Amino acid sequence: MKQPPSASAICFGLDEELDRSSCAHYLQLLGQEQLAELLSSRMSSDEIAALIDFCSKLLHRHLSKQEYHDLFLREGREHSSSKHAHE
């Protein structure tokens, strides 16, 4: 399993390229299983709803339907194509 990036690699506000790289590192750190489980166990229902709503809007705005299925849901291209053929 690939190791998450170091928090020391995260820096915002200097330039757009560094902001984008830092954002990617930050998202990877948030996705660590132990952190995700702990944080979600401490969030209120309203905080969970707000987070899911915000993330869903970002995914919808920035990913194609195929990218959503391939990258977020991690469905194989063959699986998602056959699934949509039946919809």
BALOBA-1460 file (C-alpha; in Angstrom, 3 decimals):
// residues 87
<rec num="1" residu="m" x="0.000" y="0.000" z="0.000"/>
<rec num="2" residu="k" x="1.295" y="3.426" z="-0.943"/>
<rec num="3" residu="q" x="2.291" y="5.578" z="2.021"/>
<rec num="4" residu="p" x="0.349" y="8.847" z="2.389"/>
<rec num="5" residu="p" x="2.301" y="12.048" z="1.824"/>
<rec num="6" residu="s" x="3.985" y="13.801" z="4.690"/>
<rec num="7" residu="a" x="2.095" y="16.698" z="6.249"/>
<rec num="8" residu="s" x="5.265" y="18.752" z="5.781"/>
<rec num="9" residu="a" x="4.579" y="18.658" z="2.013"/>
<rec num="10" residu="i" x="1.414" y="20.726" z="2.536"/>
<rec num="11" residu="c" x="1.634" y="24.496" z="2.097"/>
<rec num="12" residu="f" x="-1.079" y="26.848" z="0.844"/>
<rec num="13" residu="g" x="-1.069" y="30.402" z="-0.434"/>
<rec num="14" residu="l" x="2.245" y="30.676" z="-2.289"/>
<rec num="15" residu="d" x="1.202" y="29.703" z="-5.822"/>
<rec num="16" residu="e" x="-1.530" y="27.787" z="-7.611"/>
<rec num="17" residu="e" x="0.612" y="24.748" z="-8.464"/>
<rec num="18" residu="l" x="1.677" y="24.313" z="-4.833"/>
<rec num="19" residu="d" x="-1.923" y="24.825" z="-3.673"/>
<rec num="20" residu="r" x="-3.111" y="22.044" z="-6.010"/>
<rec num="21" residu="s" x="-0.330" y="19.691" z="-4.914"/>
<rec num="22" residu="s" x="-0.993" y="20.476" z="-1.249"/>
<rec num="23" residu="c" x="-4.726" y="19.939" z="-1.749"/>
<rec num="24" residu="a" x="-4.044" y="16.483" z="-3.218"/>
<rec num="25" residu="h" x="-1.780" y="15.611" z="-0.271"/>
<rec num="26" residu="y" x="-4.372" y="16.915" z="2.210"/>
<rec num="27" residu="l" x="-7.148" y="14.822" z="0.630"/>
<rec num="28" residu="q" x="-4.925" y="11.727" z="0.744"/>
<rec num="29" residu="l" x="-4.251" y="12.286" z="4.442"/>
<rec num="30" residu="l" x="-7.990" y="12.690" z="5.122"/>
<rec num="31" residu="g" x="-8.620" y="9.392" z="3.360"/>
<rec num="32" residu="q" x="-6.521" y="7.353" z="5.776"/>
<rec num="33" residu="e" x="-8.779" y="4.666" z="7.207"/>
<rec num="34" residu="q" x="-8.017" y="5.203" z="10.909"/>
<rec num="35" residu="l" x="-8.438" y="8.993" z="10.660"/>
<rec num="36" residu="a" x="-11.632" y="8.696" z="8.608"/>
<rec num="37" residu="e" x="-13.198" y="6.311" z="11.120"/>
<rec num="38" residu="l" x="-12.236" y="8.431" z="14.130"/>
<rec num="39" residu="l" x="-13.323" y="11.726" z="12.609"/>
<rec num="40" residu="s" x="-16.647" y="10.366" z="11.346"/>
<rec num="41" residu="s" x="-17.399" y="8.884" z="14.776"/>
<rec num="42" residu="r" x="-17.055" y="12.356" z="16.318"/>
<rec num="43" residu="m" x="-19.012" y="14.333" z="13.749"/>
<rec num="44" residu="s" x="-22.609" y="15.412" z="14.308"/>
<rec num="45" residu="s" x="-25.354" y="14.371" z="11.907"/>
<rec num="46" residu="d" x="-25.449" y="17.945" z="10.570"/>
<rec num="47" residu="e" x="-21.678" y="17.938" z="9.987"/>
<rec num="48" residu="i" x="-21.876" y="14.606" z="8.169"/>
<rec num="49" residu="a" x="-24.727" y="15.865" z="5.955"/>
<rec num="50" residu="a" x="-22.840" y="19.106" z="5.180"/>
<rec num="51" residu="l" x="-19.634" y="17.233" z="4.312"/>
<rec num="52" residu="i" x="-21.397" y="14.729" z="2.056"/>
<rec num="53" residu="d" x="-23.366" y="17.494" z="0.346"/>
<rec num="54" residu="f" x="-20.207" y="19.551" z="-0.276"/>
<rec num="55" residu="c" x="-18.149" y="16.594" z="-1.532"/>
<rec num="56" residu="s" x="-20.989" y="15.330" z="-3.733"/>
<rec num="57" residu="k" x="-21.283" y="18.751" z="-5.375"/>
<rec num="58" residu="l" x="-17.521" y="18.850" z="-6.029"/>
<rec num="59" residu="l" x="-17.536" y="15.353" z="-7.515"/>
<rec num="60" residu="h" x="-20.516" y="16.161" z="-9.729"/>
<rec num="61" residu="r" x="-18.970" y="19.466" z="-10.873"/>
<rec num="62" residu="h" x="-15.459" y="18.186" z="-11.608"/>
<rec num="63" residu="l" x="-15.794" y="14.542" z="-12.674"/>
<rec num="64" residu="s" x="-17.435" y="13.000" z="-15.696"/>
<rec num="65" residu="k" x="-19.840" y="10.149" z="-15.033"/>
<rec num="66" residu="q" x="-17.154" y="7.672" z="-16.150"/>
<rec num="67" residu="e" x="-14.498" y="9.268" z="-13.898"/>
<rec num="68" residu="y" x="-16.918" y="9.132" z="-10.960"/>
<rec num="69" residu="h" x="-17.459" y="5.404" z="-11.476"/>
<rec num="70" residu="d" x="-13.816" y="4.590" z="-12.242"/>
<rec num="71" residu="l" x="-12.050" y="6.808" z="-9.708"/>
<rec num="72" residu="f" x="-14.492" y="7.393" z="-6.859"/>
<rec num="73" residu="l" x="-16.536" y="4.194" z="-6.882"/>
<rec num="74" residu="r" x="-13.559" y="2.182" z="-8.215"/>
<rec num="75" residu="e" x="-15.744" y="0.266" z="-10.614"/>
<rec num="76" residu="g" x="-14.009" y="-1.189" z="-13.619"/>
<rec num="77" residu="r" x="-14.748" y="0.355" z="-16.997"/>
<rec num="78" residu="e" x="-16.271" y="-2.925" z="-18.226"/>
<rec num="79" residu="h" x="-18.527" y="-3.208" z="-15.144"/>
<rec num="80" residu="s" x="-19.814" y="0.360" z="-15.263"/>
<rec num="81" residu="s" x="-20.395" y="0.254" z="-19.040"/>
<rec num="82" residu="s" x="-22.507" y="-2.880" z="-18.804"/>
<rec num="83" residu="k" x="-24.341" y="-1.465" z="-15.797"/>
<rec num="84" residu="h" x="-25.290" y="1.720" z="-17.654"/>
<rec num="85" residu="a" x="-26.381" y="-0.245" z="-20.710"/>
<rec num="86" residu="h" x="-29.213" y="-1.653" z="-18.583"/>
<rec num="87" residu="e" x="-30.379" y="1.687" z="-17.178"/>
